[in-house]
Amino acid sequence: MATFLHVTRVLVLLAAFFPSIANAHGKVALEDDPCVHRVGGNLVHFNAYQPQYEAKGQYCTDIPKEGETFLVVDLLDPGLRAMPVEVRVVRGSSESTEGQTVAYWPPAVHPDGVVRGEANLSKGFYKLIITPQGFSPSHYLLRVQQFDYGNLTRNAVGPLTILLLLAVMLYELSKSKRFWRWRVSSHS
C-alpha cells in the first residue's frame, strides 16, 4: 500500500511540474511565445492559417498541410507601424535569402499593425523574411507538411511516463503478499 501512495504522489508531482505536456500555444507569455521574433529590437508575431482544413487552426512554423495559406505578421511595437515593412516568402531553408520567391508584399506602412497575405505553399521548407525599412531582416523558418519528431517526443513523454509508473505499480502490487492472499482466496 505504501508503494501505491508513493507512486500516486510521483504522478501528482509530475503533473504539477510538467504542465507543458499539454503543449498549449495560446496561454504563454509573450517572451516565451515561439511565434514572436525581434526585428531591430521591435517585436513581431507571426501566424499562418489554413481555414479550408481547420477553421480555427493557428500555426507558427509547422504548417500541417500544403495549399492556400493565410500569412499574418502582427507588428506588436508601434514603432514598426509607422515605417514601410516588406515581407517575402522564399522556398528553401538555407541561410541565403536567394531562392524561389513564392510570395511578396512590397514595402508599405501598416497603421493597423497587421501585414497579411496569401501564399500557395507546397510540401517543403520556406523562409518568411520580414524587412522593416532601416532595419536588418528577421525571418521565420516554415515547415509545410513535415513530420515533427520533436513535437512527437514532447507529446509522448506524459503518456509514456504514466504508462511506466502504472507498470511499476502493477509490479509492486504483484510482489505484495496481501495481493497474492486475496487472489488465492478469490479463486478458491
MARKEDO-243477 format. One record per residue: residue number from 1; residue in three letters; z, x, y of N, C-alpha, C in turn. Coordinates in nm, 2 decimals, decimal comma. Atoms other than C-alpha are relative to their C-alpha. Layout:
<pts>
(pt NUM; "ALA"; (Z; X; Y); (Z; X; Y); (Z; X; Y)),
...
</pts>
This chain:
<pts>
(pt 1; "MET"; (0,00; 0,08; -0,12); (0,00; 0,00; 0,00); (0,00; 0,09; 0,13)),
(pt 2; "ALA"; (0,00; -0,09; -0,12); (0,07; 0,29; 0,24); (-0,13; 0,05; 0,03)),
(pt 3; "THR"; (0,14; -0,05; -0,02); (-0,28; 0,42; 0,18); (-0,08; -0,10; 0,07)),
(pt 4; "PHE"; (0,08; 0,11; -0,07); (-0,43; 0,08; 0,28); (0,03; 0,00; 0,15)),
(pt 5; "LEU"; (-0,04; 0,00; -0,14); (-0,23; 0,08; 0,60); (-0,05; 0,12; 0,08)),
(pt 6; "HIS"; (0,05; -0,12; -0,06); (-0,33; 0,44; 0,67); (-0,15; -0,01; 0,03)),
(pt 7; "VAL"; (0,14; 0,02; -0,01); (-0,70; 0,36; 0,62); (-0,03; -0,10; 0,11)),
(pt 8; "THR"; (0,02; 0,11; -0,11); (-0,67; 0,04; 0,84); (0,02; 0,06; 0,13)),
(pt 9; "ARG"; (-0,03; -0,07; -0,13); (-0,52; 0,25; 1,12); (-0,12; 0,09; 0,04)),
(pt 10; "VAL"; (0,11; -0,09; -0,03); (-0,80; 0,50; 1,09); (-0,12; -0,08; 0,05)),
(pt 11; "LEU"; (0,11; 0,08; -0,05); (-1,06; 0,22; 1,12); (0,02; -0,05; 0,14)),
(pt 12; "VAL"; (-0,03; 0,05; -0,14); (-0,89; 0,08; 1,43); (-0,02; 0,11; 0,10)),
(pt 13; "LEU"; (0,02; -0,12; -0,09); (-0,88; 0,43; 1,59); (-0,15; 0,03; 0,01)),
(pt 14; "LEU"; (0,14; -0,03; -0,01); (-1,25; 0,49; 1,51); (-0,07; -0,10; 0,09)),
(pt 15; "ALA"; (0,06; 0,10; -0,09); (-1,34; 0,16; 1,67); (0,04; 0,02; 0,15)),
(pt 16; "ALA"; (-0,05; -0,02; -0,14); (-1,13; 0,24; 1,98); (-0,07; 0,13; 0,06)),
(pt 17; "PHE"; (0,05; -0,13; -0,06); (-1,27; 0,60; 2,02); (-0,15; 0,01; -0,01)),
(pt 18; "PHE"; (0,15; -0,01; 0,01); (-1,64; 0,54; 1,93); (-0,06; -0,14; 0,03)),
(pt 19; "PRO"; (0,06; 0,13; -0,04); (-1,74; 0,22; 2,12); (-0,15; 0,02; 0,02)),
(pt 20; "SER"; (0,14; -0,02; -0,02); (-2,08; 0,38; 2,17); (-0,09; -0,03; -0,12)),
(pt 21; "ILE"; (0,07; 0,05; 0,12); (-2,18; 0,27; 1,82); (-0,09; -0,12; 0,04)),
(pt 22; "ALA"; (0,07; 0,12; -0,04); (-2,29; -0,05; 1,99); (-0,13; 0,04; 0,08)),
(pt 23; "ASN"; (0,12; -0,06; -0,06); (-2,54; 0,17; 2,19); (-0,05; -0,09; 0,11)),
(pt 24; "ALA"; (0,04; 0,09; -0,11); (-2,55; -0,07; 2,49); (-0,04; 0,08; 0,12)),
(pt 25; "HIS"; (0,05; -0,07; -0,12); (-2,75; 0,04; 2,79); (0,04; -0,07; 0,12)),
(pt 26; "GLY"; (-0,02; 0,07; -0,12); (-2,67; -0,23; 3,04); (0,14; 0,02; 0,06)),
(pt 27; "LYS"; (-0,13; -0,01; -0,05); (-2,30; -0,15; 3,08); (0,05; 0,14; 0,01)),
(pt 28; "VAL"; (-0,04; -0,14; -0,02); (-2,30; 0,22; 3,15); (0,01; 0,03; 0,15)),
(pt 29; "ALA"; (-0,01; -0,03; -0,14); (-2,20; 0,38; 3,48); (-0,14; 0,07; 0,04)),
(pt 30; "LEU"; (0,13; -0,04; -0,05); (-2,50; 0,48; 3,70); (-0,02; 0,15; -0,04)),
(pt 31; "GLU"; (0,01; -0,15; 0,02); (-2,43; 0,86; 3,65); (-0,02; 0,03; -0,15)),
(pt 32; "ASP"; (0,02; -0,02; 0,14); (-2,44; 0,81; 3,27); (-0,12; -0,07; -0,06)),
(pt 33; "ASP"; (0,12; 0,08; 0,04); (-2,75; 0,59; 3,26); (-0,11; 0,10; -0,03)),
(pt 34; "PRO"; (0,11; -0,09; 0,03); (-3,03; 0,78; 3,08); (-0,13; -0,03; 0,08)),
(pt 35; "CYS"; (0,13; 0,04; -0,07); (-3,29; 0,59; 3,29); (0,01; 0,04; 0,15)),
(pt 36; "VAL"; (-0,02; -0,04; -0,14); (-3,15; 0,73; 3,62); (-0,03; 0,15; 0,01)),
(pt 37; "HIS"; (0,03; -0,14; -0,03); (-3,30; 1,06; 3,75); (0,02; 0,03; 0,14)),
(pt 38; "ARG"; (-0,01; -0,04; -0,14); (-3,27; 1,26; 4,06); (-0,14; 0,05; 0,05)),
(pt 39; "VAL"; (0,12; -0,05; -0,06); (-3,57; 1,32; 4,29); (0,04; 0,06; 0,13)),
(pt 40; "GLY"; (-0,04; -0,06; -0,13); (-3,48; 1,57; 4,56); (0,13; -0,04; 0,05)),
(pt 41; "GLY"; (-0,13; 0,05; -0,04); (-3,12; 1,46; 4,55); (0,02; -0,15; 0,01)),
(pt 42; "ASN"; (0,00; 0,15; -0,01); (-3,21; 1,09; 4,56); (-0,01; -0,06; -0,14)),
(pt 43; "LEU"; (0,00; 0,06; 0,14); (-3,16; 0,86; 4,26); (-0,11; -0,10; -0,01)),
(pt 44; "VAL"; (0,10; 0,10; 0,04); (-3,44; 0,66; 4,09); (0,04; -0,05; -0,14)),
(pt 45; "HIS"; (-0,03; 0,06; 0,13); (-3,41; 0,43; 3,79); (-0,14; -0,06; -0,05)),
(pt 46; "PHE"; (0,13; 0,04; 0,06); (-3,70; 0,36; 3,55); (0,03; -0,10; -0,11)),
(pt 47; "ASN"; (0,00; 0,09; 0,11); (-3,76; 0,07; 3,32); (-0,14; -0,04; -0,04)),
(pt 48; "ALA"; (0,13; 0,05; 0,05); (-4,05; -0,04; 3,10); (0,02; -0,13; -0,06)),
(pt 49; "TYR"; (-0,01; 0,14; 0,06); (-4,11; -0,40; 2,99); (-0,13; -0,03; -0,08)),
(pt 50; "GLN"; (0,12; 0,05; 0,08); (-4,34; -0,55; 2,72); (0,03; -0,14; -0,03)),
(pt 51; "PRO"; (-0,04; 0,14; 0,02); (-4,28; -0,92; 2,76); (-0,08; -0,07; -0,11)),
(pt 52; "GLN"; (0,08; 0,06; 0,10); (-4,56; -1,00; 2,52); (0,06; 0,01; -0,14)),
(pt 53; "TYR"; (-0,07; -0,03; 0,12); (-4,34; -0,86; 2,24); (0,14; -0,05; 0,00)),
(pt 54; "GLU"; (-0,14; 0,04; -0,01); (-3,99; -0,92; 2,36); (0,03; -0,04; 0,15)),
(pt 55; "ALA"; (-0,01; 0,05; -0,14); (-3,93; -1,14; 2,67); (0,11; 0,07; 0,08)),
(pt 56; "LYS"; (-0,11; -0,06; -0,08); (-3,60; -0,98; 2,78); (0,02; 0,15; -0,03)),
(pt 57; "GLY"; (-0,02; -0,14; 0,03); (-3,65; -0,63; 2,64); (-0,03; 0,10; 0,11)),
(pt 58; "GLN"; (0,02; -0,11; -0,10); (-3,60; -0,33; 2,87); (0,01; 0,13; -0,07)),
(pt 59; "TYR"; (0,01; -0,13; 0,07); (-3,69; 0,02; 2,77); (0,00; 0,11; 0,10)),
(pt 60; "CYS"; (0,00; -0,11; -0,09); (-3,64; 0,35; 2,92); (-0,11; 0,10; -0,04)),
(pt 61; "THR"; (0,10; -0,10; 0,04); (-3,81; 0,64; 2,75); (-0,06; -0,03; -0,14)),
(pt 62; "ASP"; (0,05; 0,04; 0,13); (-3,86; 0,49; 2,40); (-0,05; -0,14; 0,01)),
(pt 63; "ILE"; (0,07; 0,13; -0,01); (-4,11; 0,21; 2,42); (-0,05; -0,03; -0,14)),
(pt 64; "PRO"; (0,02; 0,03; 0,15); (-4,13; 0,03; 2,08); (-0,14; -0,02; -0,04)),
(pt 65; "LYS"; (0,13; 0,04; 0,05); (-4,49; -0,09; 2,07); (-0,11; 0,05; 0,10)),
(pt 66; "GLU"; (0,11; -0,03; -0,10); (-4,83; 0,01; 2,22); (-0,05; -0,12; 0,06)),
(pt 67; "GLY"; (0,06; 0,11; -0,06); (-5,01; -0,21; 2,45); (0,03; -0,01; 0,15)),
(pt 68; "GLU"; (-0,03; 0,02; -0,15); (-4,98; -0,35; 2,81); (0,15; 0,01; 0,02)),
(pt 69; "THR"; (-0,14; -0,03; -0,03); (-4,65; -0,22; 2,96); (0,01; 0,00; 0,15)),
(pt 70; "PHE"; (-0,04; 0,00; -0,14); (-4,50; -0,30; 3,29); (0,10; 0,11; 0,03)),
(pt 71; "LEU"; (-0,09; -0,12; -0,03); (-4,35; 0,01; 3,45); (0,06; -0,02; 0,14)),
(pt 72; "VAL"; (-0,07; 0,02; -0,12); (-4,09; -0,02; 3,72); (0,09; 0,11; 0,04)),
(pt 73; "VAL"; (-0,09; -0,10; -0,05); (-3,93; 0,25; 3,93); (0,08; -0,06; 0,11)),
(pt 74; "ASP"; (-0,09; 0,05; -0,11); (-3,63; 0,14; 4,14); (0,04; 0,12; 0,08)),
(pt 75; "LEU"; (-0,04; -0,11; -0,09); (-3,58; 0,37; 4,44); (0,14; -0,04; 0,05)),
(pt 76; "LEU"; (-0,14; 0,04; -0,02); (-3,20; 0,35; 4,44); (0,05; 0,04; 0,14)),
(pt 77; "ASP"; (-0,04; -0,05; -0,13); (-3,14; 0,56; 4,75); (-0,09; -0,05; 0,11)),
(pt 78; "PRO"; (0,08; 0,06; -0,11); (-3,25; 0,40; 5,08); (-0,10; 0,11; 0,07)),
(pt 79; "GLY"; (0,09; -0,10; -0,06); (-3,40; 0,73; 5,20); (-0,14; 0,01; -0,06)),
(pt 80; "LEU"; (0,13; 0,00; 0,07); (-3,68; 0,71; 4,94); (-0,08; -0,12; 0,04)),
(pt 81; "ARG"; (0,07; 0,12; -0,03); (-3,77; 0,36; 5,05); (-0,09; 0,01; 0,13)),
(pt 82; "ALA"; (0,07; -0,02; -0,12); (-3,89; 0,49; 5,39); (-0,11; 0,10; 0,00)),
(pt 83; "MET"; (0,11; -0,11; 0,01); (-4,13; 0,76; 5,26); (-0,10; -0,04; -0,11)),
(pt 84; "PRO"; (0,10; 0,03; 0,10); (-4,45; 0,74; 5,06); (0,04; 0,06; -0,13)),
(pt 85; "VAL"; (-0,03; -0,04; 0,14); (-4,39; 0,76; 4,68); (-0,13; -0,02; -0,08)),
(pt 86; "GLU"; (0,12; 0,01; 0,09); (-4,67; 0,83; 4,43); (0,06; 0,00; -0,14)),
(pt 87; "VAL"; (-0,04; 0,00; 0,14); (-4,64; 0,75; 4,06); (-0,12; 0,02; -0,08)),
(pt 88; "ARG"; (0,12; -0,03; 0,09); (-4,87; 0,88; 3,78); (0,05; 0,01; -0,14)),
(pt 89; "VAL"; (-0,03; -0,01; 0,14); (-4,86; 0,84; 3,41); (-0,11; 0,08; -0,07)),
(pt 90; "VAL"; (0,09; -0,09; 0,06); (-5,02; 1,12; 3,21); (0,03; 0,00; -0,15)),
(pt 91; "ARG"; (-0,01; -0,01; 0,14); (-5,09; 1,13; 2,84); (0,04; 0,14; -0,04)),
(pt 92; "GLY"; (-0,04; -0,13; 0,05); (-4,91; 1,41; 2,66); (0,14; 0,03; 0,06)),
(pt 93; "SER"; (-0,13; -0,03; -0,04); (-4,57; 1,57; 2,70); (0,02; 0,15; 0,04)),
(pt 94; "SER"; (-0,01; -0,14; -0,04); (-4,65; 1,93; 2,80); (0,06; 0,01; 0,13)),
(pt 95; "GLU"; (-0,06; -0,03; -0,13); (-4,48; 2,09; 3,09); (-0,10; -0,01; 0,12)),
(pt 96; "SER"; (0,10; 0,01; -0,11); (-4,80; 2,10; 3,29); (-0,03; -0,15; 0,03)),
(pt 97; "THR"; (0,03; 0,14; -0,04); (-4,90; 1,79; 3,48); (-0,15; -0,03; -0,02)),
(pt 98; "GLU"; (0,14; 0,02; 0,03); (-5,26; 1,83; 3,38); (-0,01; -0,08; -0,13)),
(pt 99; "GLY"; (0,02; 0,08; 0,12); (-5,38; 1,58; 3,12); (-0,07; -0,13; 0,05)),
(pt 100; "GLN"; (0,07; 0,13; -0,03); (-5,54; 1,24; 3,10); (0,09; -0,09; 0,07)),
(pt 101; "THR"; (-0,08; 0,10; -0,08); (-5,41; 1,01; 3,37); (-0,04; -0,13; -0,05)),
(pt 102; "VAL"; (0,03; 0,14; 0,05); (-5,37; 0,66; 3,23); (0,04; -0,10; 0,10)),
(pt 103; "ALA"; (-0,04; 0,09; -0,11); (-5,21; 0,50; 3,54); (0,03; 0,08; 0,12)),
(pt 104; "TYR"; (-0,02; -0,07; -0,12); (-5,19; 0,60; 3,90); (0,03; -0,10; 0,11)),
(pt 105; "TRP"; (-0,03; 0,08; -0,12); (-5,02; 0,44; 4,20); (0,00; 0,09; 0,12)),
(pt 106; "PRO"; (0,01; -0,10; -0,11); (-5,12; 0,62; 4,52); (0,13; -0,01; 0,09)),
(pt 107; "PRO"; (-0,12; 0,00; -0,09); (-4,85; 0,72; 4,78); (0,00; -0,12; 0,09)),
(pt 108; "ALA"; (-0,03; 0,12; -0,08); (-4,71; 0,41; 4,95); (0,14; -0,01; 0,03)),
(pt 109; "VAL"; (-0,14; 0,03; -0,04); (-4,39; 0,31; 5,13); (0,04; -0,13; -0,07)),
(pt 110; "HIS"; (-0,05; 0,12; 0,07); (-4,18; 0,06; 4,93); (0,13; -0,04; 0,06)),
(pt 111; "PRO"; (-0,12; 0,04; -0,07); (-3,93; -0,10; 5,17); (0,09; -0,08; -0,09)),
(pt 112; "ASP"; (-0,09; 0,07; 0,09); (-3,80; -0,32; 4,89); (0,06; 0,09; -0,11)),
(pt 113; "GLY"; (-0,05; -0,10; 0,09); (-3,73; -0,01; 4,68); (-0,05; -0,01; -0,14)),
(pt 114; "VAL"; (0,05; 0,02; 0,14); (-3,94; -0,11; 4,38); (-0,15; 0,04; 0,00)),
(pt 115; "VAL"; (0,14; -0,04; 0,03); (-4,26; 0,07; 4,26); (-0,03; -0,06; -0,13)),
(pt 116; "ARG"; (0,04; 0,07; 0,12); (-4,43; -0,14; 4,00); (-0,15; 0,01; -0,03)),
(pt 117; "GLY"; (0,13; 0,00; 0,04); (-4,74; -0,13; 3,80); (-0,01; -0,02; -0,15)),
(pt 118; "GLU"; (0,02; 0,02; 0,14); (-4,90; -0,18; 3,46); (-0,08; 0,12; -0,06)),
(pt 119; "ALA"; (0,08; -0,10; 0,07); (-5,05; 0,06; 3,20); (-0,01; -0,04; -0,14)),
(pt 120; "ASN"; (0,03; 0,02; 0,14); (-5,21; 0,02; 2,86); (0,04; 0,13; -0,07)),
(pt 121; "LEU"; (-0,04; -0,12; 0,07); (-5,02; 0,27; 2,65); (-0,02; -0,01; -0,15)),
(pt 122; "SER"; (0,02; 0,00; 0,15); (-5,13; 0,36; 2,30); (0,11; 0,09; -0,06)),
(pt 123; "LYS"; (-0,10; -0,08; 0,07); (-4,91; 0,54; 2,04); (-0,01; 0,14; 0,05)),
(pt 124; "GLY"; (0,00; -0,14; -0,04); (-4,80; 0,88; 2,16); (0,10; 0,03; 0,10)),
(pt 125; "PHE"; (-0,09; -0,04; -0,10); (-4,62; 1,07; 2,43); (-0,07; 0,00; 0,13)),
(pt 126; "TYR"; (0,05; 0,01; -0,14); (-4,66; 1,03; 2,80); (0,11; 0,06; 0,10)),
(pt 127; "LYS"; (-0,09; -0,05; -0,11); (-4,51; 1,17; 3,12); (-0,02; -0,09; 0,12)),
(pt 128; "LEU"; (0,01; 0,07; -0,12); (-4,43; 0,94; 3,41); (0,05; 0,09; 0,11)),
(pt 129; "ILE"; (-0,03; -0,09; -0,10); (-4,43; 1,15; 3,72); (0,02; -0,07; 0,14)),
(pt 130; "ILE"; (-0,04; 0,07; -0,13); (-4,26; 1,03; 4,05); (0,00; 0,11; 0,10)),
(pt 131; "THR"; (0,01; -0,11; -0,10); (-4,35; 1,23; 4,36); (0,02; -0,07; 0,14)),
(pt 132; "PRO"; (-0,01; 0,04; -0,14); (-4,20; 1,13; 4,70); (-0,05; 0,11; 0,09)),
(pt 133; "GLN"; (0,06; -0,10; -0,09); (-4,37; 1,29; 4,99); (0,11; 0,09; 0,05)),
(pt 134; "GLY"; (-0,09; -0,11; -0,05); (-4,20; 1,62; 5,08); (0,10; 0,04; -0,11)),
(pt 135; "PHE"; (-0,09; -0,04; 0,11); (-4,01; 1,65; 4,75); (-0,07; 0,04; -0,12)),
(pt 136; "SER"; (0,05; -0,04; 0,13); (-4,07; 1,81; 4,42); (-0,01; -0,12; -0,09)),
(pt 137; "PRO"; (0,00; 0,12; 0,09); (-4,18; 1,56; 4,15); (0,11; 0,01; -0,11)),
(pt 138; "SER"; (-0,09; 0,02; 0,12); (-3,95; 1,43; 3,88); (-0,08; -0,08; -0,10)),
(pt 139; "HIS"; (0,07; 0,07; 0,10); (-4,06; 1,30; 3,55); (0,09; -0,06; -0,11)),
(pt 140; "TYR"; (-0,06; 0,05; 0,12); (-3,96; 1,09; 3,25); (-0,10; 0,02; -0,11)),
(pt 141; "LEU"; (0,08; -0,02; 0,12); (-4,09; 1,17; 2,90); (0,00; -0,13; -0,07)),
(pt 142; "LEU"; (0,01; 0,13; 0,07); (-4,21; 0,84; 2,74); (-0,05; 0,02; -0,14)),
(pt 143; "ARG"; (0,04; 0,00; 0,14); (-4,24; 0,79; 2,36); (-0,04; -0,14; -0,03)),
(pt 144; "VAL"; (0,05; 0,13; 0,04); (-4,46; 0,50; 2,26); (-0,02; -0,01; -0,15)),
(pt 145; "GLN"; (0,01; 0,03; 0,14); (-4,42; 0,36; 1,91); (0,03; 0,12; -0,08)),
(pt 146; "GLN"; (-0,04; -0,12; 0,07); (-4,25; 0,68; 1,79); (0,13; -0,03; -0,07)),
(pt 147; "PHE"; (-0,12; 0,02; 0,07); (-3,97; 0,69; 1,53); (0,11; 0,09; 0,06)),
(pt 148; "ASP"; (-0,11; -0,08; -0,07); (-3,64; 0,80; 1,70); (0,11; 0,03; -0,10)),
(pt 149; "TYR"; (-0,10; -0,03; 0,10); (-3,43; 0,98; 1,44); (0,14; 0,01; 0,06)),
(pt 150; "GLY"; (-0,13; -0,01; -0,07); (-3,15; 1,04; 1,70); (0,06; -0,14; 0,01)),
(pt 151; "ASN"; (-0,05; 0,13; -0,01); (-3,12; 0,67; 1,76); (0,05; -0,06; -0,14)),
(pt 152; "LEU"; (-0,03; 0,04; 0,14); (-3,12; 0,60; 1,38); (0,13; 0,06; -0,04)),
(pt 153; "THR"; (-0,13; -0,07; 0,04); (-2,84; 0,86; 1,33); (0,12; -0,07; 0,08)),
(pt 154; "ARG"; (-0,11; 0,06; -0,08); (-2,63; 0,71; 1,62); (0,03; -0,14; -0,05)),
(pt 155; "ASN"; (-0,03; 0,13; 0,05); (-2,67; 0,36; 1,48); (0,06; 0,00; -0,14)),
(pt 156; "ALA"; (-0,05; -0,01; 0,14); (-2,59; 0,47; 1,12); (0,14; 0,05; -0,01)),
(pt 157; "VAL"; (-0,13; -0,07; 0,01); (-2,27; 0,66; 1,20); (0,11; -0,11; -0,03)),
(pt 158; "GLY"; (-0,11; 0,10; 0,02); (-2,05; 0,34; 1,23); (0,00; -0,06; -0,13)),
(pt 159; "PRO"; (0,00; 0,06; 0,13); (-2,16; 0,16; 0,92); (0,03; 0,10; -0,11)),
(pt 160; "LEU"; (-0,02; -0,10; 0,11); (-2,16; 0,48; 0,71); (0,15; 0,04; 0,00)),
(pt 161; "THR"; (-0,14; -0,03; 0,00); (-1,81; 0,56; 0,83); (0,09; -0,11; -0,06)),
(pt 162; "ILE"; (-0,07; 0,11; 0,06); (-1,68; 0,22; 0,74); (-0,02; 0,00; -0,15)),
(pt 163; "LEU"; (0,03; 0,00; 0,14); (-1,85; 0,24; 0,40); (0,08; 0,11; -0,07)),
(pt 164; "LEU"; (-0,08; -0,11; 0,05); (-1,69; 0,58; 0,34); (0,15; -0,03; -0,01)),
(pt 165; "LEU"; (-0,14; 0,04; 0,00); (-1,35; 0,45; 0,44); (0,03; -0,11; -0,11)),
(pt 166; "LEU"; (-0,02; 0,10; 0,11); (-1,39; 0,15; 0,21); (0,00; 0,06; -0,14)),
(pt 167; "ALA"; (0,00; -0,07; 0,13); (-1,48; 0,38; -0,08); (0,13; 0,07; -0,02)),
(pt 168; "VAL"; (-0,13; -0,07; 0,01); (-1,17; 0,59; -0,01); (0,11; -0,10; -0,04)),
(pt 169; "MET"; (-0,10; 0,10; 0,02); (-0,96; 0,27; 0,00); (0,00; -0,05; -0,15)),
(pt 170; "LEU"; (0,02; 0,04; 0,14); (-1,10; 0,15; -0,33); (0,04; 0,10; -0,10)),
(pt 171; "TYR"; (-0,04; -0,11; 0,09); (-1,05; 0,49; -0,49); (0,15; 0,01; -0,01)),
(pt 172; "GLU"; (-0,14; -0,01; 0,00); (-0,69; 0,50; -0,38); (0,07; -0,12; -0,07)),
(pt 173; "LEU"; (-0,04; 0,12; 0,06); (-0,64; 0,14; -0,49); (-0,01; 0,01; -0,16)),
(pt 174; "SER"; (0,02; -0,02; 0,15); (-0,78; 0,23; -0,84); (0,10; 0,09; -0,06)),
(pt 175; "LYS"; (-0,10; -0,09; 0,05); (-0,52; 0,50; -0,87); (0,14; -0,06; 0,00)),
(pt 176; "SER"; (-0,13; 0,07; -0,02); (-0,23; 0,26; -0,79); (0,04; -0,06; -0,13)),
(pt 177; "LYS"; (-0,05; 0,06; 0,12); (-0,01; 0,17; -1,08); (0,02; -0,15; 0,01)),
(pt 178; "ARG"; (-0,02; 0,14; -0,03); (0,06; -0,17; -0,92); (-0,14; -0,08; -0,03)),
(pt 179; "PHE"; (0,13; 0,07; 0,02); (-0,32; -0,25; -0,93); (-0,03; 0,00; -0,15)),
(pt 180; "TRP"; (0,03; 0,00; 0,14); (-0,35; -0,15; -1,29); (0,09; -0,10; -0,08)),
(pt 181; "ARG"; (-0,08; 0,10; 0,06); (-0,05; -0,36; -1,39); (-0,05; -0,14; 0,03)),
(pt 182; "TRP"; (0,06; 0,13; -0,04); (-0,20; -0,66; -1,20); (-0,13; -0,03; -0,08)),
(pt 183; "ARG"; (0,13; 0,02; 0,07); (-0,54; -0,60; -1,36); (0,03; -0,03; -0,15)),
(pt 184; "VAL"; (-0,03; 0,02; 0,15); (-0,39; -0,58; -1,72); (0,06; -0,14; -0,02)),
(pt 185; "SER"; (-0,06; 0,13; 0,01); (-0,18; -0,89; -1,66); (-0,09; -0,11; 0,02)),
(pt 186; "SER"; (0,09; 0,11; -0,03); (-0,46; -1,09; -1,52); (-0,11; -0,02; -0,11)),
(pt 187; "HIS"; (0,10; 0,01; 0,11); (-0,69; -1,02; -1,82); (0,07; -0,03; -0,13)),
(pt 188; "SER"; (-0,07; 0,03; 0,12); (-0,42; -1,09; -2,08); (0,00; -0,15; -0,03)),
</pts>
